[in-house]
Amino acid sequence: MKFVERKVAAWHEDVRYFDVIDAKSGAFLSGFYLDLFPREGKYNHAAAFPVRGVSTLARRTPLSVLVTNFNRTGLDHNEMETLLHEFGHVLHGVLSRTDYNSHAGTSTPRDFVEAPSQMFEEWVRREQPLSVFAKVCPDCPRLTKDDISRLEAARRYGQGTRYARQWLYAAYDMSLSLDPQPSLAVWKKMESATPLGHVEGTMFPAAFSHIASHYAAGYYGYMWSEVLALDMLSKFSKDMLDPKTGRFYRDTILAQGGQEEPADMVRKFLGREPSSEAFFKEITGRR
């Protein structure tokens, strides 16, 4: 597809709007807004919001907005990763072609919704896609192979602690869902069993908003989505910018929104059963 910037009315002068065009046919597909920079009173995190979900039966095209609070003078590596992650959600919305609005875009089961975005983060870690910046910003500094390697090493530092903590969060969420008990007592017991232990006086459950906001027993979905994301990435291993693979991914995964079961979509895209092999290579540093 192609992105074509248009001048349209928006809620602030910083906001930019783009049409999404099918590169082969020239057909209009959808559109999205970019609201990238901070200002007083603005939502202060990063997120992609569906403004209008698709419905092919109603001839309704999708529309999304990406809201961030980036540095105007340039992005650091974490911000770049955030940009690609949230834009992955935008792509899921603007490229979905579901019959019904209730299945549009990211209206998927909770344990799949992050997979397309987590996969897209990988484009900011690899030399081939990063080289594209030479085309869009000829005067920008170039990341060398050594730069990319050092950024990756910094990202991977402490991975064991991070994944162990994520497992603990998911196990805690599931424990409360299967056998409801006083939340702090359960947390103390589970955290005390970890190598780092529990610090008396701390109350992590009081700040763990995920367990009270739509996730039910689904916090595990963050890691499960990453399993699927890294597995799907294997289709791009030979060429991360291959248009044929990209089109197949668009039609098989993004276009389907929530109208097909995630396992069926992933199976069709990969041509095999999903596997956790790539995930374990990632968390052990052996990829």
C-alpha positions as CSV (number, residue, x, y, z in Angstrom):
1,M,0.0,0.0,0.0
2,K,0.9,3.7,-0.2
3,F,0.4,6.5,2.3
4,V,-0.6,9.8,0.7
5,E,-0.7,12.9,2.9
6,R,-3.8,15.1,2.5
7,K,-4.8,18.5,4.0
8,V,-7.9,18.0,6.0
9,A,-9.5,19.7,9.0
10,A,-8.1,18.3,12.3
11,W,-8.2,19.2,16.0
12,H,-4.7,20.7,16.1
13,E,-2.2,22.2,13.7
14,D,0.3,19.4,14.6
15,V,-2.1,16.7,13.4
16,R,-1.4,15.1,10.0
17,Y,-3.7,12.9,7.9
18,F,-2.9,10.2,5.4
19,D,-5.0,8.3,2.9
20,V,-4.1,4.6,2.6
21,I,-4.1,3.5,-1.0
22,D,-3.7,0.0,-2.5
23,A,-0.5,0.2,-4.5
24,K,-1.5,-2.2,-7.2
25,S,-5.1,-1.0,-7.9
26,G,-4.8,2.6,-6.8
27,A,-8.1,2.1,-4.8
28,F,-8.7,4.1,-1.6
29,L,-8.7,1.8,1.4
30,S,-8.8,3.9,4.5
31,G,-7.1,6.7,6.4
32,F,-5.4,7.6,9.6
33,Y,-4.3,10.7,11.6
34,L,-0.9,11.2,13.3
35,D,-0.9,13.3,16.5
36,L,2.7,12.8,17.5
37,F,3.9,15.6,19.8
38,P,3.0,16.7,23.4
39,R,0.9,19.7,24.3
40,E,-1.0,20.9,27.3
41,G,-4.1,18.8,28.1
42,K,-3.3,16.1,25.7
43,Y,-3.5,12.3,26.4
44,N,0.0,11.7,27.8
45,H,0.7,8.1,26.7
46,A,1.0,6.4,23.3
47,A,-2.0,4.6,21.8
48,A,-3.8,3.8,18.5
49,F,-7.5,4.5,18.5
50,P,-10.1,3.3,16.0
51,V,-12.1,6.3,15.0
52,R,-14.3,4.3,12.6
53,G,-14.3,0.5,12.2
54,V,-14.7,-1.2,8.9
55,S,-17.8,-3.0,7.6
56,T,-17.7,-4.3,4.1
57,L,-21.4,-5.0,4.2
58,A,-22.2,-1.4,5.1
59,R,-19.5,-0.1,2.6
60,R,-17.9,1.5,5.6
61,T,-14.1,2.3,5.4
62,P,-11.9,2.3,8.5
63,L,-10.3,5.3,10.1
64,S,-7.7,5.3,12.9
65,V,-5.6,7.8,14.9
66,L,-2.1,7.4,16.4
67,V,-1.5,9.5,19.4
68,T,2.0,9.8,21.0
69,N,4.1,12.3,22.9
70,F,7.4,12.2,21.0
71,N,10.3,14.6,21.0
72,R,9.9,17.0,18.1
73,T,13.7,17.0,17.4
74,G,13.9,13.2,16.8
75,L,13.2,9.8,18.3
76,D,15.3,7.7,20.6
77,H,15.3,4.0,20.1
78,N,12.5,3.4,22.7
79,E,10.3,5.9,21.0
80,M,11.0,4.4,17.6
81,E,9.9,1.0,19.0
82,T,6.8,2.6,20.4
83,L,6.0,4.2,17.1
84,L,6.2,0.9,15.2
85,H,4.3,-0.9,17.9
86,E,1.4,1.5,17.9
87,F,1.5,1.9,14.1
88,G,1.1,-1.9,14.0
89,H,-2.3,-1.4,15.7
90,V,-3.1,1.3,13.2
91,L,-2.4,-1.1,10.3
92,H,-4.6,-3.7,11.9
93,G,-7.4,-1.2,11.8
94,V,-7.0,0.5,8.5
95,L,-6.3,-2.7,6.6
96,S,-9.0,-4.8,8.1
97,R,-11.8,-5.9,5.7
98,T,-14.3,-7.6,7.9
99,D,-18.0,-7.9,7.1
100,Y,-19.1,-6.6,10.5
101,N,-17.9,-3.6,12.5
102,S,-17.8,-5.7,15.6
103,H,-14.9,-7.7,14.1
104,A,-13.0,-4.7,12.8
105,G,-9.3,-4.2,13.3
106,T,-8.1,-5.0,16.8
107,S,-11.4,-6.5,17.9
108,T,-9.7,-9.9,18.3
109,P,-9.4,-12.1,21.3
110,R,-7.3,-10.5,24.0
111,D,-4.5,-12.9,23.8
112,F,-3.9,-12.1,20.1
113,V,-4.5,-8.4,19.9
114,E,-0.8,-7.4,20.6
115,A,0.8,-10.0,18.3
116,P,0.8,-7.9,15.1
117,S,2.2,-4.9,16.9
118,Q,4.8,-6.9,18.8
119,M,5.9,-8.4,15.6
120,F,6.3,-5.0,13.9
121,E,8.6,-3.8,16.7
122,E,11.2,-6.1,15.2
123,W,11.5,-3.8,12.2
124,V,13.3,-1.3,14.4
125,R,16.0,-3.8,15.4
126,R,17.2,-5.0,12.0
127,E,19.6,-3.4,9.6
128,Q,17.5,-3.9,6.4
129,P,14.4,-1.9,7.4
130,L,16.4,0.7,9.3
131,S,18.3,1.4,6.0
132,V,15.0,2.8,4.6
133,F,15.6,5.9,6.6
134,A,18.3,6.9,4.1
135,K,15.5,7.4,1.5
136,V,13.1,9.4,3.7
137,C,15.7,11.4,5.6
138,P,18.9,11.7,3.6
139,D,20.5,14.1,6.1
140,C,19.8,12.0,9.2
141,P,22.6,10.1,10.9
142,R,23.0,6.5,9.9
143,L,23.0,3.6,12.4
144,T,26.0,1.4,11.8
145,K,26.0,-2.4,12.4
146,D,27.8,-1.7,15.6
147,D,25.2,0.8,16.7
148,I,22.4,-1.6,16.0
149,S,24.2,-4.4,17.9
150,R,24.8,-2.2,20.9
151,L,21.1,-1.1,21.0
152,E,20.1,-4.7,20.8
153,A,22.5,-5.6,23.7
154,A,21.0,-2.8,25.8
155,R,17.5,-4.0,25.1
156,R,18.3,-7.6,26.0
157,Y,20.0,-6.6,29.3
158,G,17.9,-8.0,32.2
159,Q,15.6,-10.0,30.0
160,G,15.5,-12.9,32.5
161,T,14.2,-10.6,35.2
162,R,11.6,-9.0,32.9
163,Y,10.2,-12.3,31.7
164,A,10.2,-13.8,35.1
165,R,8.2,-10.8,36.3
166,Q,5.8,-11.1,33.5
167,W,5.2,-14.8,34.3
168,L,4.6,-13.8,37.9
169,Y,2.0,-11.2,36.9
170,A,0.2,-13.7,34.6
171,A,0.3,-16.4,37.3
172,Y,-1.1,-14.0,39.9
173,D,-3.9,-12.9,37.6
174,M,-4.8,-16.5,36.8
175,S,-4.6,-17.5,40.5
176,L,-7.1,-14.8,41.6
177,S,-9.4,-15.8,38.8
178,L,-9.4,-19.6,39.5
179,D,-9.5,-19.3,43.3
180,P,-10.5,-15.8,44.5
181,Q,-8.8,-14.9,47.8
182,P,-7.6,-11.6,49.4
183,S,-5.4,-10.1,46.7
184,L,-2.5,-8.9,48.8
185,A,-2.2,-12.2,50.7
186,V,-2.0,-14.1,47.4
187,W,0.6,-11.6,46.0
188,K,2.8,-11.8,49.1
189,K,2.8,-15.6,49.0
190,M,3.6,-15.8,45.3
191,E,6.2,-13.0,45.3
192,S,7.9,-14.4,48.4
193,A,8.5,-17.6,46.4
194,T,10.6,-15.8,43.8
195,P,14.4,-15.4,44.1
196,L,14.0,-11.6,44.8
197,G,11.3,-12.2,47.4
198,H,8.7,-9.8,48.8
199,V,9.4,-6.4,50.4
200,E,7.2,-5.8,53.4
201,G,5.1,-2.7,53.1
202,T,4.8,-2.8,49.3
203,M,1.4,-3.2,47.7
204,F,1.9,-4.0,44.0
205,P,-1.8,-5.3,43.5
206,A,-3.0,-1.8,44.4
207,A,-1.3,-0.5,41.2
208,F,-1.9,-3.5,38.9
209,S,-4.7,-2.0,36.9
210,H,-4.7,-4.7,34.2
211,I,-6.5,-7.2,36.5
212,A,-9.4,-4.8,36.8
213,S,-9.6,-3.5,33.2
214,H,-10.9,-5.9,30.6
215,Y,-8.3,-8.6,31.0
216,A,-10.2,-11.0,33.4
217,A,-7.7,-13.9,33.6
218,G,-6.0,-12.8,30.4
219,Y,-2.8,-11.0,31.4
220,Y,-0.9,-14.0,30.1
221,G,-1.9,-12.7,26.7
222,Y,1.0,-10.3,26.6
223,M,3.5,-13.2,26.5
224,W,1.4,-15.4,24.4
225,S,1.0,-12.7,21.8
226,E,4.8,-12.4,21.8
227,V,5.1,-16.1,21.1
228,L,2.8,-15.7,18.1
229,A,4.5,-12.5,17.0
230,L,8.0,-14.0,16.9
231,D,6.7,-17.2,15.2
232,M,5.0,-15.1,12.5
233,L,8.2,-13.1,12.1
234,S,9.9,-16.3,10.7
235,K,8.0,-15.8,7.4
236,F,10.0,-12.6,6.9
237,S,13.4,-14.0,7.9
238,K,14.8,-13.9,4.4
239,D,13.6,-10.5,3.5
240,M,11.8,-8.2,6.0
241,L,10.7,-5.9,3.1
242,D,9.4,-8.6,0.8
243,P,6.2,-7.2,-0.7
244,K,4.9,-10.7,-1.5
245,T,5.1,-11.9,2.1
246,G,3.8,-8.5,3.2
247,R,0.7,-8.8,1.0
248,F,0.1,-12.4,2.3
249,Y,0.4,-11.2,5.9
250,R,-2.0,-8.3,5.1
251,D,-4.6,-10.6,3.6
252,T,-4.2,-13.5,6.0
253,I,-3.8,-11.6,9.4
254,L,-4.6,-7.9,9.2
255,A,-7.5,-8.0,6.8
256,Q,-9.3,-10.6,8.9
257,G,-9.6,-8.6,12.1
258,G,-11.5,-10.7,14.6
259,Q,-13.7,-12.6,12.1
260,E,-11.5,-15.6,12.2
261,E,-9.9,-17.6,15.0
262,P,-6.3,-16.4,15.7
263,A,-5.0,-19.9,15.6
264,D,-6.5,-20.5,12.2
265,M,-5.1,-17.3,10.8
266,V,-1.6,-18.0,12.2
267,R,-1.7,-21.5,10.9
268,K,-2.7,-20.4,7.4
269,F,0.0,-17.7,7.4
270,L,2.8,-19.9,8.6
271,G,1.7,-23.0,6.6
272,R,2.2,-25.1,9.8
273,E,1.2,-25.3,13.4
274,P,2.3,-22.4,15.6
275,S,5.4,-23.0,17.6
276,S,7.1,-21.4,20.7
277,E,10.6,-22.2,19.4
278,A,11.3,-18.6,18.3
279,F,10.1,-17.2,21.6
280,F,12.4,-19.4,23.6
281,K,15.3,-18.5,21.3
282,E,14.5,-14.8,22.0
283,I,14.4,-15.1,25.8
284,T,17.5,-17.2,26.0
285,G,19.5,-15.1,23.6
286,R,20.1,-17.9,21.1
287,R,18.2,-16.7,18.1
